[in-house]
Amino acid sequence: MIEPFPLALLLSVFVFVGLRFIIRLKSSTLISETLSILAFFFLLPMLGVQIMSIIGA
């Protein structure tokens, strides 16, 4: 069975890359970079919650 942490990390990376790809297809470079940064900072806390739940803090 896959541990929750690598699974959450993999899911976050795939979502980030997918969002970045979609945004890049539909927007200018400046807008796509800005939205990519916002998407990354949205996914980062979700990953942090997964890590904290695994270590039991």
C-alpha positions, -999 to 999 in steps of 0.1 A, spaced: 0 0 0 12 35 -8 19 57 22 -3 89 24 25 114 23 40 103 -11 5 100 -25 -4 135 -13 28 149 -27 23 132 -60 -13 144 -62 -2 180 -54 25 180 -80 1 166 -107 -25 192 -99 0 220 -100 15 208 -133 -20 203 -148 -31 238 -137 1 253 -150 -4 236 -184 -40 247 -187 -32 283 -176 -3 285 -200 -24 274 -230 -51 300 -223 -31 331 -210 -2 354 -217 31 346 -200 27 372 -172 -8 360 -163 2 323 -165 33 329 -142 12 348 -117 -16 322 -116 10 294 -114 25 310 -83 -9 315 -68 -18 278 -75 15 267 -59 8 287 -27 -27 272 -26 -14 237 -28 15 241 -4 -7 244 28 -27 214 17 5 194 15 15 208 49 -18 196 64 -11 161 50 24 161 65 11 172 99 -16 146 100 9 119 92 34 128 119 5 133 144 11 169 153 
